[in-house]
Amino acid sequence: MKLTKHIFLIGFMGVGKTSTSRELSKKLQVAETDTDAMIVEREQRSIAKIFEESGEAYFRSVETGMLDELAQESPCIVSCGGGMAMRDENVRKMKESGTVIFLTATPETIYEHVKDSTDRPLLNGNMNVPYIQKLMEQREPKYSAAADIFIATDGNTPDEVADKIIQALEVEG
């Protein structure tokens, strides 16, 4: 399968965007990028530090700038930060240059993936299933509106999720 446009993986933190992106990159033999990792590298500070020192609004504007840069690059797989699809401007930019795939999981699955993490600023002090569920419910309409394809990840390895994505892309063709 030859990529003619970017594949944007969106979804809640801990759903498996980064690990799925890596598998998909191997299977399709195209580059992959992680917007959060790009921002950390560029800013030379963690996302938690960016939030603390410059605020969420600053971080979100940097994310939007990443999409402008990616639009100029060869098609690749893009693992988006959990909040990327919250801005309508970002969704428009993703749809202009790629296919948006919404990876879903239950709050319990998310909790299992993130419970030992210390670099999730939005969960600091709220590392529990009810809070995760509440945040997911707030974001879900934006994720759904942005998505071209929906893929459930519960009970699947990143490798299996990557296979599901390839099948869905072939159908969408």
C-alpha positions in Angstrom: 0.0 0.0 0.0 1.4 3.4 -1.1 0.6 6.3 1.1 -0.8 9.3 -0.8 -1.6 11.4 2.2 -0.8 11.4 5.9 -2.4 9.1 8.4 -3.3 10.9 11.6 -3.9 8.8 14.7 -6.0 10.6 17.3 -7.6 9.5 20.5 -7.4 9.8 24.3 -4.0 9.7 26.0 -2.9 6.1 26.6 -5.0 4.6 23.9 -1.9 3.4 22.1 -1.4 6.0 19.3 2.4 6.0 19.6 2.9 2.2 19.8 0.4 1.6 17.0 2.1 4.3 14.9 5.4 2.5 15.2 3.9 -0.8 14.0 2.0 0.9 11.2 5.3 2.6 10.1 7.0 -0.8 9.9 4.2 -2.5 8.0 3.8 0.3 5.5 7.5 1.2 5.4 6.9 4.9 5.8 8.1 7.4 8.3 6.2 8.0 11.5 6.2 11.0 13.8 4.8 11.8 17.2 3.7 15.4 17.6 4.3 15.3 21.4 7.8 14.0 21.0 8.5 16.6 18.3 7.3 19.4 20.6 9.4 18.1 23.5 12.5 17.9 21.3 12.0 21.3 19.9 11.1 23.0 23.2 13.8 21.1 25.1 11.4 20.6 28.0 8.7 18.1 28.9 5.1 18.6 28.1 4.4 18.9 31.8 7.0 21.7 32.0 5.5 23.5 28.9 2.1 23.4 30.5 3.5 24.7 33.8 5.8 27.4 32.4 3.9 28.5 29.2 0.4 27.2 29.7 -1.9 24.9 27.7 -2.8 27.6 25.2 0.8 28.0 24.2 1.3 24.2 23.8 -1.9 24.0 21.7 -0.6 26.7 19.3 2.7 24.8 18.9 0.7 21.7 18.0 -1.1 23.7 15.3 2.2 24.8 13.9 3.3 21.2 13.7 0.4 20.4 11.4 1.4 23.3 9.1 4.9 21.8 8.9 3.7 18.2 8.3 1.4 19.4 5.5 4.6 20.2 3.6 6.2 16.8 4.1 5.9 13.5 2.4 3.0 11.3 3.6 3.7 9.7 6.9 2.0 8.3 10.0 1.4 10.9 12.6 0.7 10.0 16.2 -1.1 13.1 17.6 -1.2 14.3 21.2 -4.4 13.5 23.0 -5.7 17.1 22.6 -4.9 17.7 19.0 -8.4 17.1 17.8 -9.9 19.6 20.3 -9.2 22.5 18.1 -11.4 22.9 15.0 -8.4 24.5 13.1 -6.3 21.4 13.8 -9.0 19.1 12.5 -9.4 21.1 9.3 -5.6 20.9 8.8 -5.5 17.2 9.4 -8.4 16.5 7.0 -6.8 18.7 4.3 -3.5 16.6 4.3 -4.6 13.2 5.5 -7.0 10.6 6.8 -7.9 10.9 10.5 -8.2 7.6 12.5 -9.8 7.7 15.9 -8.4 5.0 18.2 -10.8 4.2 21.0 -10.6 2.2 24.2 -12.6 1.9 27.4 -11.7 4.1 30.4 -10.5 1.0 32.2 -8.1 0.1 29.3 -6.8 3.7 29.3 -6.3 3.6 33.1 -4.2 0.4 32.8 -2.0 2.0 30.2 -1.4 5.3 32.0 -1.6 4.5 35.7 2.1 4.4 36.2 2.8 7.5 34.1 4.0 10.7 35.6 4.0 12.8 32.4 0.3 13.3 31.9 -0.4 16.8 33.0 -4.1 16.6 32.6 -4.3 13.5 34.9 -2.0 14.8 37.7 -3.9 14.2 40.9 -6.7 12.5 39.1 -5.3 9.1 38.1 -8.5 7.1 38.3 -11.1 5.6 36.0 -14.1 8.0 36.9 -12.0 11.0 36.1 -10.6 9.5 32.9 -14.1 8.6 31.9 -15.3 12.1 32.5 -12.5 13.6 30.4 -13.1 11.1 27.7 -16.8 12.0 27.5 -15.9 15.6 27.2 -13.5 14.9 24.3 -15.4 12.2 22.5 -17.7 14.5 20.4 -14.6 16.3 19.0 -12.8 13.0 18.3 -15.8 11.6 16.6 -16.4 14.7 14.5 -12.7 14.7 13.4 -12.6 11.0 12.5 -12.7 9.4 9.1 -12.2 5.9 10.5 -12.9 4.5 14.0 -10.7 1.6 15.4 -11.4 0.0 18.8 -8.1 -1.0 20.5 -9.4 -2.9 23.6 -7.8 -6.3 23.8 -5.6 -5.8 20.8 -1.8 -5.4 20.5 -0.4 -2.4 18.6 0.4 -4.9 15.8 -3.2 -6.0 15.6 -4.5 -2.4 15.7 -2.1 -1.6 12.8 -3.5 -4.5 10.8 -7.1 -3.2 11.4 -6.0 0.3 10.2 -4.5 -1.1 7.0 -7.7 -3.1 6.3 -9.9 0.0 7.0 -7.7 2.1 4.7 -7.9 -0.4 1.9 -11.7 -0.4 2.2 -11.7 3.4 2.1 -9.3 3.2 -0.8 
